[in-house]
């Protein structure tokens, strides 16, 4: 069974954007999550999920 990866992108106090990722493994999912955070300059952080929280990426770490 393939893991379905998701990224929650947080922009201030708004409800986070939940975006499904097209990734086969954690490394690819993490790269996509970094890209989504960089594409959104007002985002504060992103969370990578595979059913459970696997990583929180702060804006400073994505630059």
PASEBA-1860 file (N, C-alpha, C; in nm, 3 decimals):
! residues 63
1> XXXXXXXX> 0.085/-0.118/0.000/0.000/0.000/0.000/0.089/0.124/0.000 ~ 0.061/0.217/-0.089/0.139/0.340/-0.102/0.092/0.443/-0.001 ~ 0.186/0.512/0.059/0.155/0.619/0.154/0.106/0.741/0.078 ~ -0.002/0.802/0.126/-0.051/0.928/0.070/0.002/1.040/0.158 ~ 0.081/1.127/0.099/0.141/1.239/0.170/0.056/1.364/0.152 ~ 0.048/1.445/0.257/-0.024/1.573/0.255/0.064/1.680/0.315 ~ 0.039/1.803/0.273/0.109/1.917/0.330/0.003/2.018/0.373 ~ 0.013/2.061/0.497/-0.072/2.168/0.547/0.014/2.294/0.550
9> XXXXXXXX> -0.025/2.394/0.472/0.049/2.520/0.466/-0.027/2.622/0.550 ~ 0.039/2.675/0.653/-0.024/2.769/0.745/0.008/2.913/0.705 ~ -0.097/2.993/0.689/-0.083/3.135/0.656/-0.150/3.212/0.768 ~ -0.072/3.261/0.862/-0.127/3.336/0.975/-0.226/3.253/1.054 ~ -0.334/3.316/1.091/-0.437/3.250/1.172/-0.545/3.182/1.087 ~ -0.532/3.191/0.955/-0.631/3.131/0.867/-0.627/2.979/0.877 ~ -0.734/2.916/0.832/-0.735/2.771/0.823/-0.626/2.729/0.725 ~ -0.542/2.632/0.763/-0.432/2.594/0.674/-0.482/2.532/0.544
17> XXXXXXXX> -0.402/2.551/0.439/-0.432/2.487/0.311/-0.386/2.343/0.317 ~ -0.474/2.249/0.289/-0.435/2.109/0.286/-0.414/2.070/0.140 ~ -0.293/2.029/0.108/-0.259/1.996/-0.030/-0.204/1.854/-0.038 ~ -0.266/1.769/-0.119/-0.210/1.635/-0.137/-0.081/1.646/-0.218 ~ 0.015/1.563/-0.187/0.142/1.563/-0.257/0.153/1.438/-0.344 ~ 0.219/1.453/-0.455/0.244/1.340/-0.543/0.387/1.294/-0.519 ~ 0.404/1.219/-0.413/0.538/1.174/-0.374/0.534/1.026/-0.340 ~ 0.640/0.957/-0.375/0.649/0.814/-0.348/0.717/0.783/-0.215
25> XXXXXXXX> 0.792/0.882/-0.162/0.862/0.859/-0.036/0.872/0.990/0.042 ~ 0.923/0.980/0.165/0.931/1.096/0.254/1.022/1.204/0.196 ~ 1.132/1.167/0.136/1.226/1.265/0.081/1.159/1.350/-0.027 ~ 1.086/1.287/-0.117/1.017/1.361/-0.223/0.905/1.447/-0.165 ~ 0.834/1.395/-0.066/0.726/1.472/-0.003/0.783/1.594/0.068 ~ 0.895/1.579/0.133/0.958/1.691/0.203/1.003/1.798/0.103 ~ 1.057/1.758/-0.009/1.098/1.853/-0.113/0.978/1.930/-0.167 ~ 0.867/1.860/-0.190/0.746/1.927/-0.239/0.691/2.024/-0.135
33> XXXXXXXX> 0.693/1.984/-0.008/0.644/2.071/0.100/0.729/2.198/0.109 ~ 0.861/2.185/0.097/0.948/2.303/0.096/0.909/2.396/-0.018 ~ 0.886/2.339/-0.136/0.848/2.419/-0.252/0.717/2.493/-0.231 ~ 0.620/2.426/-0.172/0.490/2.491/-0.145/0.505/2.606/-0.047 ~ 0.593/2.590/0.049/0.616/2.697/0.147/0.684/2.816/0.081 ~ 0.780/2.790/-0.004/0.851/2.898/-0.074/0.758/2.973/-0.169 ~ 0.666/2.901/-0.234/0.572/2.962/-0.329/0.472/3.056/-0.261 ~ 0.457/3.042/-0.132/0.359/3.123/-0.059/0.432/3.212/0.041
41> XXXXXXXX> 0.466/3.335/0.002/0.548/3.422/0.087/0.485/3.460/0.221 ~ 0.355/3.449/0.234/0.290/3.484/0.360/0.273/3.364/0.453 ~ 0.313/3.248/0.408/0.301/3.128/0.492/0.401/3.135/0.607 ~ 0.357/3.089/0.723/0.445/3.089/0.840/0.520/2.957/0.855 ~ 0.452/2.846/0.823/0.516/2.716/0.830/0.430/2.614/0.754 ~ 0.486/2.497/0.734/0.414/2.388/0.669/0.432/2.262/0.753 ~ 0.334/2.174/0.743/0.342/2.046/0.813/0.329/1.934/0.711 ~ 0.414/1.837/0.721/0.413/1.721/0.633/0.346/1.606/0.708
49> XXXXXXXX> 0.246/1.546/0.644/0.168/1.439/0.706/0.164/1.316/0.618 ~ 0.162/1.201/0.682/0.138/1.073/0.614/0.030/0.997/0.689 ~ -0.060/1.070/0.749/-0.161/1.013/0.838/-0.131/1.061/0.980 ~ -0.003/1.079/1.009/0.046/1.138/1.133/0.143/1.250/1.095 ~ 0.158/1.345/1.183/0.254/1.453/1.158/0.395/1.394/1.154 ~ 0.467/1.418/1.046/0.603/1.367/1.036/0.707/1.477/1.046 ~ 0.671/1.600/1.008/0.768/1.709/1.013/0.698/1.844/1.003 ~ 0.751/1.939/1.078/0.706/2.078/1.070/0.822/2.157/1.009
57> XXXXXXX> 0.793/2.237/0.906/0.896/2.313/0.836/0.868/2.461/0.860 ~ 0.961/2.526/0.924/0.947/2.670/0.950/0.988/2.748/0.826 ~ 0.935/2.866/0.808/0.965/2.950/0.692/1.116/2.969/0.676 ~ 1.188/2.996/0.783/1.333/3.022/0.774/1.408/2.900/0.720 ~ 1.361/2.781/0.746/1.428/2.660/0.700/1.405/2.633/0.552 ~ 1.306/2.696/0.493/1.269/2.670/0.354/1.336/2.764/0.257 ~ 1.409/2.861/0.304/1.472/2.960/0.215/1.595/2.906/0.151
END
